[in-house]
Amino acid sequence: MNCRYIPLLLILILSGCSAEWHLSKAVDKNPELLKGKTMIVTDTVVTEPIVVKDTVTISQVDTVEIVKDKFRVKIMRSYDTLIIDGGCDADTIVRTLEVKVPVVEYKERSTFFDKIYKSSFYILIISIIILVLRDVIRRHLG
């Protein structure tokens, strides 16, 4: 084999399909690749209970309790002592967020240069075949 075919064979071996070609084949096999995806993230925050106590001295015995949502106050009067017990119970806050996940964007290119690039592989193979056939014909006829 002639040495002048070596560069052509190296070009043929080292030239491969573009990433676009591989992506288009992957999309052909699985069209779900281009669909948008949404992930749901749940975030939970737990608050600690808050307790407040205070004492005021008065007379007589009585108890008053006020509860609103998670907040409670209890006022206890025992003769000359007033005990105030209040606070918030522990709470859990749950937040759900929808996060859009970026997907692969596939755009088919159809410029003149891209068409030449796609067909250059076949042009290279045909050129090698023509050169080899020409040498074989010259050896047998010449």
ABEGO torsion letter per residue (X at the ends): XBAAAAAAAAAAAABBBBAAAAAAAAAAABAAAABBBBBBBBBBBBBBBBBBBBBBBBBEBBBBBBBBEABBBBBBBBEABBBBBBEBBBBBBBBBBBBBBBBBBBBBBABAAAAAAAAAAAAAAAAAAAAAAAAAAAAAAX
